[in-house]
Amino acid sequence: MDSLPQDPYDELPYNAKAIPQGHPSRLAAVARLFGFQAPDPTRCRLLDVGCADGAHLLPLAIEFPNSEFVGLDISAEHAARGRRAVEALGLKNLEIRCVDFSKDDQGPRGFDFVIAHGLYSWVPPEVRSSLLRSMRAWLGASGVGYVSYNTYPGGHLKNAVRQLGFDLVGGAESGVSNVPKWRALAEQLAEAMGSTHALSGGLKKELTTVASASDSLIAHDWFGRVSEPVSFLAFAEQLAVEGLQYLCEAELSRSPLPHLSPAGRRVLAEYGSSRLRREACLDVLTCNGFRQSLVVATEATLPATEDRTALRTLWLTSDSRVEGTQDLRDGVPVAFVNHSGTRIQLSNFWVKSALCELGAAYPEAIHFEQVAERAFRSTINSPQLEVGSSVLQDALFELSLLGFVDLRAQPAICTSKVGERPEANPCARWQASLGSTLTNQHHVPVTIEERSIRLLIPLLDGTRERATVLEGWRAACAEHGLLTPTPADLESALERLVKFALLVA
């Protein structure tokens, strides 16, 4: 059996996995919606296979102190860097090991969550089988696995870009020296390429994506030594061989369903005769090239469709806001916009009220029952309340598919107001001393370009009142030759950190 290939890009500052993948509370919430009761995220055991330097695991270990986290990576350099971070943060519930699981998969069993992000499509076929076989062995009876991979038909575009890069620049054996050249090639081709033909339009979009990606992502996703997409049905067949089955996609906001044309929906109805065929049809209808699939043991009994009533047991967040005049009267259309710039119009009184309540509370999460209670303040008729809850349940599910609502099995630990002794998460405080990318309380990377703000964040340890924070901040800015901040600067910076979900108190 082949072993994992050594990462030829060890000299890159690895950040390809510093993205919101595999958060146990989000995975448990989505699994619940699709009929599977995952373990409690606050007291779970999570394994991350191919964890690199543990960037994904560090904030999780802080957020869930009563859970156990283990990371495996073949790179001794990555594992050593991760262990140094674990030591620096004083974490007792996170262990990072240098292991080639395809040669030694006799590690601990009974994990509640197993994450394999950025691995499946980038290893040889034999190792793919070993990964899924090991995942089944690692997972407990009620465990949930997460596997990301490139899929067809969109994978053909990734392959085309990959081949262009190898043909016109050079192969993966040249290592990181080719990354700037691959990026430059993608930029030039995207600018020069016309898009009158559907295929060239898709290729141009793929090239544009490469041109804007980080160095490590370019090196890993498009130009690694191995990069092989698979069809969804082939992936599902391989799951079955190894004792696993497909549950759903991890990211509801990536669902193409709200965007399908009437013709697309007719095709889906005619050819999507089963859950698996339905997913395969969706890949073709949207030219999908990437999946983040949740998998469970074959023995689990799953419903044919999602269970939207489970949404009533979840916590919700939304950073959407009203665009224009806020008018909650029933039947009056009101525009909402979210962080990505997507706009929708809503007319139902209850749904508009709920989204306004979520937006006002952001970044804090609100339980569904609390959202309903606040949205229905003026409704006193019991039958009408139940009708409203049903409407709200379905509407919030649809809004989660559009990226307007995020779901969790447990609330995120953050605040919507600046406390007397402001406190940033320990991981964010540590990250601020190293660079501009910080992980917020929603497990999302936030970029803080201003050096002065990064000097402020380590001071926010929950022990200092504002006056003391300002004094320390001024001293730090003076030491680095930066302008002296004012009390108004401090208040503005703290409010900004609140909206970025970087403060816990």
MILUM-916500 format. One record per residue (C-alpha): residue in one letter; y, x, z. Coordinates in steps of 0.25 Angstrom, whole numbers, plus 5000, padded with zeros to 4 digits. Layout:
N
AYXZ;...
// end
This chain:
505
M500050005000;D501450054997;S502350085008;L503850055009;P504750145000;Q505650235008;D507150185006;P507850274997;Y509150235002;D509150285016;E510450355015;L511150225012;P511750155024;Y510850035024;N511449905025;A510749815015;K510049735026;A511349715034;I511349575029;P511049445036;Q509549445034;G508449405043;H509249355055;P508149285064;S509049165068;R509349135053;L507949155049;A507449065060;A508448955056;V508048955041;A506648955044;R506848835053;L507448755042;F506248785033;G505248735043;F504848865051;Q505148885066;A505549035067;P505549105081;D506749105090;P507749215084;T508249245098;R506849295102;C506149345090;R505549475084;L506049515071;L505549625062;D506449685050;V505649755040;G506449855032;C507549845043;A508349975038;D509250015049;G509049885057;A510449835053;H509849695052;L509149705065;L510249765074;P511149635075;L509849545077;A509349635089;I510749615095;E510849465092;F509449435097;P509149525109;N507949445113;S507249475100;E506549595095;F506849665081;V506049765074;G506449835061;L505549915052;D506050015041;I505450125033;S506650215033;A506750305045;E508250325043;H508450175043;A507550155056;A508250265063;R509650215060;G509150075065;R508650135078;R509950205081;A510650075079;V509650005088;E509950115099;A511450105097;L511449955099;G510449965111;L509549865105;K508149845112;N507649735103;L507649805090;E506749915085;I506849985071;R505550055066;C505350155054;V504050085048;D503450065034;F502849935037;S502049935024;K501250055031;D501350015045;D501449865048;Q500749855061;G501949835069;P502349725078;R501949575075;G502449445078;F503849455073;D504649325072;F505549375060;V505249485050;I506349525040;A506049605027;H507449615020;G507649695008;L506149745008;Y505249655000;S505749674986;W506049824988;V504649874992;P503349884983;P502449764982;E501449814991;V502449835002;R502949685000;S501549635003;S501549725015;L502849675020;L502449525019;R501049555025;S501749625036;M502749515038;R501649415040;A501049515051;W502349535058;L502749385058;G502349295070;A501849165067;S503249095067;G503949215061;V504849225049;G504949335039;Y506149365030;V505949435017;S507049465007;Y506649504992;N507149494978;T506649384970;Y506549344955;P507249294946;G508549364952;G507749484955;H507749514940;L509249534941;K509049634952;N507949704944;A508849714932;V510049774941;R509049874947;Q508449914933;L509849934928;G510250024940;F509050114938;D509150124923;L510650154923;V510850224936;G509550274942;G508350234951;A508150214965;E507650354967;S509050404966;G509350334980;V510750294985;S511450384975;N511250274964;V511850164972;P513250184968;K512850194954;W512050064954;R513249994960;A514150044950;L513150004939;A513049864944;E514549854945;Q514749904931;L513649814925;A514149684932;E515549714927;A515149734913;M514049624912;G514349494906;S513749364912;T513649274900;H512149274901;A511449224913;L510649344915;S511749444914;G512549354924;G511449364934;L511349514932;K512849534933;K512749464946;E511649554951;L512449674947;T513649624954;T512849604967;V512349754966;A513749804964;S514249734977;A513049774986;S512949884996;D512350014993;S511149995001;L510849854995;I511049914981;A510050024984;H509049934991;D509049794983;W509249844969;F508849984968;G507850014978;R506550084974;V505849944974;S506549814971;E505649704966;P505949554966;V504849454967;S504849304963;F504849214975;L503449154972;A502849294972;F503549324985;A502949194991;E501549224985;Q501649364992;L502049295005;A500749205004;V499849325002;E500449385015;G500349265024;L501749225023;Q502549105016;Y503949085012;L504848995021;C506248995015;E507449085012;A508149155024;E509549125019;L509848985016;S511249015010;R510449084999;S509848954995;P510148914980;L509848764982;P511248714984;H511648784971;L510548734962;S511048654950;P510448514948;A509548574937;G509048684947;R508748584957;R507848504947;V507148634943;L506848654958;A506348514960;E505448534948;Y504848674950;G505048694965;S503748614969;S503548704982;R504348784991;L504048914984;R504248864970;R505548804974;E506048944979;A505549004966;C506348904958;L507548934966;D507449084963;V507449054948;L508548944949;T509449044956;C508949174950;N508749214964;G508549364967;F508349374982;R507649304993;Q507649305008;S506349235011;L505849185025;V504349195026;V503349145037;A501849145039;T500949065029;E500448985041;A501748915043;T501948775038;L503248755031;P503948625027;A504148605012;T505748595014;E506748645024;D506948565037;R508348545038;T508248475051;A508048615057;L509448645055;R509748565067;T509148675075;L510048785070;W511348855072;L512348855061;T513548945057;S514548925045;D515749015041;S516248905031;R517648845032;V518348735026;E519148765014;G520448685013;T520648555022;Q519548525032;D519348375031;L518048325038;R518148185034;D516848135028;G516848135013;V518048235011;P517648355004;V517948485011;A517748625006;F517048735014;V516948885011;N515948985017;H516049135019;S515449165005;G516549074998;T515548964995;R516248824995;I515748684998;Q516348544999;L515848455010;S516148315013;N515248265024;F515948255037;W514848305046;V514548425037;K516048465036;S516148455051;A514948535053;L515348645044;C516748655050;E516148665064;L515248775060;G516448845053;A517348835065;A516248895074;Y515849005065;P515349115068;E514649045079;A513348955076;I513248805079;H511948735081;F511748615072;E511848515083;Q513148575087;V513648565073;A513248425071;E513848385085;R515248445081;A515148395067;F514848255072;R515948245083;S516548115078;T515148055075;I514647965086;N513547875079;S512147935082;P511547895069;Q512747955062;L512548085070;E511048095064;V511548065050;G512548175052;S511648275057;S510648255046;V511848275036;L512348395043;Q510948455044;D510748445029;A512148485026;L512048615034;F510748655028;E511348645014;L512648715019;S511648825024;L511148845010;L512548855005;G512848965015;F513848885023;V512948875036;D512048985042;L510948945051;R510349005063;A509248975073;Q510149035084;P511649045085;A512349175082;I512949245093;C514449255089;T515749195093;S516849115086;K517849155096;V518349295101;G518049305115;E518849375126;R517949495125;P517549505110;E516149555107;A515549595094;N514049605092;P513549745097;C512949765083;A514249735076;R514949825086;W514049945083;Q514149915068;A515649915068;S515550065072;L514750095060;G515250025048;S515949895042;T514649805042;L514349725055;T513349625057;N513949495063;Q513249395072;H512749315060;H512049435056;V512949455044;P513549585040;V515049585041;T515949695035;I517149745044;E517949835035;E519149865044;R518849985053;S519749925064;I518949805066;R517649895066;L518349975077;L518549845085;I517149785085;P516449885094;L517549855104;L517049705105;D515949725115;G516249605123;T516849685135;R518249705130;E519449605131;R520349595119;A521349685125;T520349795127;V519749775113;L521149785107;E521349915115;G520049975111;W520249935096;R521649995096;A521050125101;A519950125091;C520950095079;A521850205084;E520750305084;H520350275069;G521850275065;L521850125062;L523050025065;T523149975079;P522649835080;T523449725087;P522949605096;A523149515084;D522249615076;L521149605087;E521149455087;S521049445072;A519949545072;L519149475083;E519349345075;R518849405063;L517549465070;V517349325075;K517249265061;F516349385057;A515449335068;L515449475074;L515849435088;V514949375099;A515949345109;
// end
